[in-house]
Amino acid sequence: MKAHLLIVDDEANTLASLSRAFRLANHEVTVADNAERALQLVKSQNFDLIFSDVVMPGKNGLAFLEEIRSQGISVPVVMMSGQADIEKAVRATKLGALDFLEKPISSEKLLLTVENALKLQRLESENRQLKQRLGKHEIIWTGEAMKKIMAQLERVAASDTRVCILGETGTGKELIARTLHERSARASGPFIALNCAAVPAELIESELFGHEKGSFTGAAGRHVGKFEQAERGTIFLDEIGDMPLAMQAKLLRVLEENEVERIGGDKPVAVDVRVIVATHRNLETLVRDGKFRQDLFHRVYVFPVVLPPLRERCDDIPALVAHFAQQICSQNNWKPITFRPEAVELLQNYSWPGNIRELRNVVERLLLLTTGNAITIETVESALPRTSIATASIVTAGPLADRVQNFEREAILAELKQQNYHITNTARALGVERSHLYKKAEQLGIDIQKTRRGEDATGSNA
């Protein structure tokens, strides 16, 4: 198999002899006589393997290896040295070197090293594909609602168009983003995700763009941000609607200029990244309220994909239940367990405020609760919120949005009571994060503290 190799060595004779040996074996070879030149090359070209000398004037081979790893460059590196040094070999291994060879190196040894490196890369690639086939990032659907979404993904995946994924929490927005990445020309590159709502405002700039050593208190070393980590791949910015306004302005500049500047840095760094964003919020409303920049909105809202909540794709629930049951049983080495038709029908009649994430949690709970070979309707009734059926009578009139809000309010109140107002357990049972449960409760007018004290959600005495 032909490979593109980079050789880094300050000795001209070594560069010439290694180049000759590799070219005779039909490999493509690029050379650099110092680490700084090599750094420029790895940023501008793709290499299958790097051979680097350890002892070089200026930046040595170990510093070169550390530098490229800090920048998120994962190409395999083989270190070479004419001075056998166990300490250096150990350090090189800790820094991620594939191998450490002592000079002089025979042609047979060099070619075998290349062959083994290529085999390892092939195995890693096959392993990634196998994980995908096993359903780690598989989209499960059978109904018309998702059929339209999948058709949209097919049209936009192959391009570099920016996609904005909209939908409630738990509808699978990150799964859609990963699917777009894996079906794009950037599939061999990294997929880097960041939840903007989960990072404190004072840290999000460093997370996205990185920082230099000493640029602020606690910056003990250089940190490569998510944009640089996603080079030649995809960055997924989840919950972009929660990004602070000041950070939105800086993100806008990155999208316009295709370059980032680390905190404390003295020059911009060019980035080649596809950007996919997602939010459960209404971005147009946020723009109107002055909470989201209009110019950034037009940059990220190029191709919107709206994911339906699970209650609007009930036809998919039988397939999702079967998929999650098989996946969970396989992961835990449990015997296969099936679902009775009437049990699945009851799951289809539930509103799923936590969407697919909640469904998976419920399926796992059901598998743990059952003592037989099949999940019965009685087991499902014991696992779902006890007032889920009664609540349906409360929301049978009025606009759809009001019905949904009423149902969500009653479902949260019922689960809080069932979990003795333990917030973490309630969030887990509903399949949502604690932070989202608090936000959702606030949106629905539920005061959790007052509810716990025996007052109703609006604060009046119970």
C-alpha positions in Angstrom: 0.0 0.0 0.0 1.4 3.4 -1.0 1.9 5.9 1.8 2.8 9.6 2.0 5.7 9.9 4.5 7.3 12.9 6.1 11.0 12.6 7.2 12.3 15.2 9.7 16.1 15.1 10.2 18.9 17.8 10.3 21.4 15.4 8.5 21.2 15.7 4.7 22.7 12.2 4.3 20.0 10.6 6.5 17.2 12.5 4.5 18.7 11.2 1.2 19.2 7.6 2.3 15.7 7.3 3.9 14.0 9.0 0.9 15.7 6.6 -1.5 14.7 3.5 0.4 11.0 4.6 0.7 10.8 5.8 -2.9 12.1 2.5 -4.2 9.2 0.9 -2.3 6.8 3.2 -4.2 6.0 5.5 -1.2 5.7 9.3 -1.6 8.2 11.2 0.5 8.5 14.7 1.8 11.5 15.9 3.8 12.2 18.7 6.3 15.6 19.5 7.8 14.1 21.1 11.0 11.1 20.9 13.2 9.7 24.3 12.3 9.6 23.5 8.6 8.0 20.1 9.5 5.3 21.9 11.5 4.4 24.0 8.5 4.2 20.9 6.3 1.9 18.9 8.7 -0.5 21.9 8.8 -0.7 22.1 5.0 -0.5 18.5 3.9 -1.8 15.1 4.8 0.7 12.4 5.8 0.2 8.8 6.7 3.3 8.5 8.8 6.1 10.8 10.1 9.7 9.7 10.8 11.4 12.3 13.1 14.9 12.5 14.5 15.1 13.2 18.3 18.3 15.3 18.4 18.1 18.4 16.2 19.2 22.0 16.6 16.4 24.4 17.7 13.2 22.5 18.4 14.1 18.8 19.0 12.1 15.8 17.9 10.3 15.4 21.2 9.2 19.0 21.3 8.0 18.6 17.7 5.9 15.6 18.6 4.5 17.4 21.6 3.6 20.4 19.5 1.7 18.5 16.8 -0.2 16.5 19.4 -1.2 19.8 21.2 -2.6 21.0 17.9 -4.8 17.9 17.6 -2.8 16.4 14.7 -3.1 12.6 15.2 -0.8 11.3 12.3 1.4 8.4 13.6 5.0 9.5 14.5 8.1 7.2 14.7 11.0 8.7 16.6 14.7 8.0 15.5 17.9 8.5 17.4 21.5 7.6 17.1 21.8 7.7 20.9 20.1 4.9 22.7 18.3 6.6 25.7 15.6 4.7 27.6 14.4 8.0 29.2 13.8 9.6 25.8 12.1 6.5 24.5 9.7 6.4 27.5 8.9 10.1 27.1 8.3 9.7 23.3 5.9 6.8 24.1 4.0 9.0 26.6 3.7 11.7 24.1 2.1 9.3 21.7 4.9 8.1 19.5 4.1 4.9 17.5 7.7 3.5 17.8 11.2 4.5 18.8 14.0 3.3 16.4 17.8 3.4 17.0 20.0 4.5 14.2 21.4 3.2 11.9 18.1 1.7 10.7 18.0 -1.0 8.0 15.8 -0.6 5.0 13.9 -3.8 6.0 13.2 -2.3 9.4 12.0 1.0 7.9 9.6 -0.7 5.5 8.3 -3.1 8.1 7.5 -0.1 10.4 5.6 1.6 7.6 3.7 -1.6 6.8 2.7 -2.1 10.5 1.6 1.6 10.8 -0.6 1.3 7.8 -2.1 -2.0 9.1 -2.8 -0.3 12.4 -4.5 2.6 10.7 -6.6 0.2 8.6 -7.7 -1.7 11.7 -8.7 1.5 13.5 -10.7 2.5 10.4 -12.4 -0.8 10.3 -13.1 -0.6 14.0 -14.8 2.8 13.6 -16.9 1.4 10.7 -17.8 -1.7 12.9 -19.0 0.5 15.7 -21.2 2.4 13.3 -22.7 -0.8 12.0 -23.4 -1.9 15.5 -25.6 1.1 15.8 -23.7 3.4 18.1 -24.7 6.4 15.9 -27.5 4.7 13.9 -30.7 6.6 13.2 -33.7 4.4 13.8 -36.9 5.3 11.9 -39.8 3.8 10.0 -42.4 6.6 9.8 -43.1 9.5 7.4 -41.8 12.2 9.8 -38.3 11.0 9.8 -38.4 9.9 6.1 -38.5 13.6 5.2 -35.6 14.4 7.6 -33.5 11.7 6.1 -34.1 13.0 2.6 -32.9 16.4 3.7 -29.8 14.9 5.2 -29.0 13.1 2.0 -29.1 16.4 0.1 -27.0 18.5 2.5 -24.5 15.9 3.9 -22.1 16.0 1.0 -21.7 19.8 1.0 -19.9 22.1 3.4 -23.2 24.0 4.0 -23.8 25.1 7.6 -26.7 23.3 9.1 -28.9 24.4 12.0 -30.6 21.5 13.8 -33.7 22.5 15.7 -35.7 20.4 18.2 -36.6 19.7 21.8 -34.0 18.3 24.2 -33.6 14.6 23.7 -34.7 14.4 20.0 -31.3 13.3 18.8 -29.7 16.5 17.5 -26.1 15.4 18.1 -26.9 12.1 16.4 -28.1 14.0 13.3 -24.9 16.1 13.4 -22.7 13.0 13.5 -24.6 11.5 10.6 -24.0 14.6 8.5 -20.3 14.4 9.3 -20.0 10.6 8.6 -21.8 11.0 5.2 -19.6 14.0 4.2 -16.2 14.3 2.5 -14.9 15.2 6.0 -15.8 11.8 7.4 -12.1 10.8 7.9 -11.5 14.0 9.9 -12.5 14.6 13.6 -16.0 15.3 14.9 -15.7 17.7 17.8 -18.8 18.6 19.9 -19.3 21.4 22.5 -22.5 22.0 24.5 -22.5 25.8 24.8 -25.0 25.7 27.7 -22.7 23.4 29.7 -19.6 25.6 29.6 -19.3 28.7 32.0 -19.4 32.0 30.1 -15.8 32.9 31.3 -14.4 29.6 29.9 -16.2 29.2 26.6 -13.7 31.4 24.6 -10.8 29.2 25.7 -12.8 26.0 25.0 -13.6 27.2 21.4 -10.4 29.0 20.4 -7.8 27.8 22.9 -5.2 29.8 24.9 -1.5 30.3 25.3 0.5 29.5 28.4 0.3 32.2 31.0 -2.5 34.1 29.1 -4.6 34.2 32.3 -4.4 32.8 35.9 -4.5 29.1 35.8 -3.2 28.8 32.1 -0.4 26.5 33.0 0.2 25.4 29.3 -1.1 25.9 25.8 -4.6 24.7 25.2 -5.8 23.9 21.7 -9.5 24.9 21.2 -12.3 22.9 19.7 -12.0 24.7 16.3 -8.4 23.7 15.9 -9.2 20.2 17.1 -11.8 19.9 14.4 -9.4 20.8 11.6 -10.5 19.2 8.3 -13.5 17.8 10.1 -16.7 19.0 11.7 -17.4 21.1 14.8 -20.9 20.7 16.4 -22.0 23.6 18.6 -25.0 22.3 20.6 -27.4 24.7 22.4 -25.9 27.7 20.5 -29.0 29.7 21.6 -27.4 29.7 25.1 -24.1 31.3 24.0 -23.4 34.6 25.6 -23.8 37.7 23.4 -20.1 38.7 23.7 -19.0 35.2 22.6 -21.5 35.4 19.7 -19.5 38.4 18.2 -16.2 36.4 18.4 -17.8 33.3 16.8 -19.2 35.5 14.0 -15.7 36.7 13.2 -14.3 33.1 13.1 -17.1 32.1 10.7 -16.4 35.1 8.5 -12.6 34.9 8.5 -12.1 31.1 8.9 -9.4 31.7 11.5 -9.2 31.7 15.3 -6.9 33.5 17.7 -6.0 31.8 20.9 -6.3 33.9 24.1 -2.9 35.4 24.6 -1.9 34.6 21.1 -0.1 37.1 18.8 -1.3 35.8 15.4 -4.5 34.1 14.0 -4.6 30.4 13.1 -6.4 29.4 9.9 -9.0 26.7 10.3 -10.7 24.5 7.8 -13.9 23.3 9.6 -17.5 22.6 8.8 -19.8 24.1 11.4 -23.1 22.5 12.5 -25.2 24.1 15.3 -28.2 23.0 17.2 -30.7 24.5 19.8 -33.9 23.7 21.4 -34.7 27.4 21.5 -36.5 29.5 18.9 -33.6 31.5 17.4 -35.9 33.9 15.6 -37.5 34.8 18.9 -34.1 35.2 20.5 -33.1 37.6 17.7 -36.2 39.6 18.1 -35.6 39.8 21.9 -32.0 40.9 21.4 -30.6 37.8 22.9 -29.0 36.4 19.7 -27.2 38.4 17.1 -29.0 38.7 13.8 -25.8 38.6 11.7 -24.8 35.4 13.4 -28.3 34.0 12.9 -27.9 34.5 9.1 -24.4 32.8 9.3 -25.6 29.6 11.0 -29.2 29.4 9.8 -28.3 28.4 6.3 -30.0 25.0 6.1 -32.4 24.3 9.1 -33.4 20.8 10.0 -36.3 20.5 12.3 -36.5 17.3 14.4 -40.0 16.3 15.5 -40.5 15.3 19.1 -41.1 11.7 19.8 -44.8 12.2 20.4 -45.1 13.2 16.8 -43.3 10.1 15.5 -45.1 7.3 17.4 -44.7 5.0 14.4 -41.0 4.9 15.1 -41.4 3.8 18.7 -41.6 0.0 18.1 -38.4 0.0 16.1 -36.7 2.3 18.6 -37.7 0.0 21.5 -36.4 -3.1 19.7 -33.2 -1.3 18.9 -32.5 -0.1 22.4 -33.5 -3.4 24.0 -31.0 -5.3 21.7 -28.3 -2.7 22.3 -28.7 -2.7 26.1 -28.8 -6.5 26.4 -25.7 -6.8 24.2 -23.8 -4.2 26.2 -24.6 -5.9 29.5 -24.4 -9.5 28.3 -28.1 -10.1 29.2 -30.3 -12.7 27.5 -32.5 -11.2 24.8 -35.9 -9.9 26.1 -38.8 -9.0 23.8 -41.8 -6.6 24.3 -45.4 -7.8 24.2 -47.4 -5.9 21.5 -49.7 -4.3 24.1 -46.7 -3.1 26.1 -45.3 -1.4 23.0 -48.7 0.1 22.3 -48.8 1.7 25.8 -45.3 3.1 25.2 -46.7 4.6 21.9 -49.5 6.3 23.9 -47.2 8.1 26.3 -46.2 11.7 25.5 -42.4 11.4 26.1 -41.5 14.8 27.4 -37.9 13.7 27.5 -38.1 12.3 23.9 -35.8 9.6 22.6 -33.4 10.0 25.6 -36.3 9.3 28.0 -37.4 6.3 25.9 -34.0 4.7 26.1 -33.9 5.2 29.9 -37.4 3.7 30.2 -36.4 0.7 28.1 -33.3 0.1 30.3 -35.5 0.4 33.4 -38.0 -2.1 32.0 -35.3 -4.6 31.2 -34.1 -4.4 34.8 -37.6 -4.7 36.2 -38.8 -7.7 34.2 -38.4 -11.2 35.6 -39.5 -13.1 32.5 -38.5 -13.3 28.8 -40.9 -10.6 27.7 -42.0 -7.1 28.9 -45.7 -7.0 29.8 -48.1 -4.1 29.9 -48.1 -4.3 33.7 -44.3 -3.8 33.8 -44.6 -0.7 31.5 -47.4 0.7 33.7 -45.1 0.4 36.8 -42.2 2.1 35.0 -44.0 5.1 33.5 -45.2 8.1 35.6 -48.4 6.9 37.4 -50.4 9.9 36.3 -49.4 9.7 32.6 -52.8 8.3 31.6 -54.8 10.5 33.8 -53.0 13.5 32.7 -54.2 13.0 29.1 -57.7 14.1 30.1 -56.3 17.4 31.2 -54.9 18.3 27.8 -57.7 17.4 25.4 -58.8 20.9 24.7 -57.2 24.1 23.5 -54.3 24.9 21.1 -51.7 22.2 20.6 -48.9 24.3 22.3 -51.1 24.7 25.4 -51.9 21.0 25.5 -48.2 20.1 25.3 -47.2 22.6 28.0 -50.0 21.3 30.3 -48.9 17.7 29.7 -45.2 18.5 30.4 -46.2 20.4 33.5 -48.2 17.6 34.9 -45.6 15.0 33.9 -42.9 16.9 35.7 -45.0 17.4 38.8 -46.0 13.8 38.9 -42.4 12.6 38.5 -41.2 15.0 41.2 -43.7 13.5 43.6 -42.9 10.0 42.6 -39.2 10.6 43.2 -39.8 12.4 46.6 -38.7 15.7 45.0 -35.2 14.4 44.5 -34.0 16.5 41.5 -31.3 14.2 40.2 -33.6 11.1 40.2 -36.4 13.1 38.6 -34.1 14.3 35.8 -32.8 10.8 35.3 -36.3 9.3 35.2 -37.4 11.9 32.6 -34.3 11.4 30.6 -33.1 15.0 30.8 -30.2 16.8 32.4 -30.6 18.6 35.8 -30.0 22.0 34.2 -32.6 21.4 31.6 -35.1 20.2 34.2 -34.7 23.5 36.1 -35.0 25.5 32.9 -38.1 23.5 31.8 -39.7 23.9 35.2 -39.1 27.7 35.1 -40.6 27.9 31.6 -43.7 26.0 32.7 -44.1 28.1 35.9 -43.1 25.3 38.3 -41.4 26.5 41.5 -39.7 23.3 42.6 -38.8 24.6 46.1 -42.4 25.6 46.8 -43.7 22.4 45.3 -41.5 20.5 47.7 -42.9 22.5 50.7 -46.5 21.6 49.7 -47.4 24.6 47.7 -48.5 24.5 44.2 -46.4 25.4 41.1 -47.5 29.1 41.1 -46.8 29.7 44.7 -50.3 29.6 46.3 -50.9 27.3 49.3 -51.9 23.8 48.5 
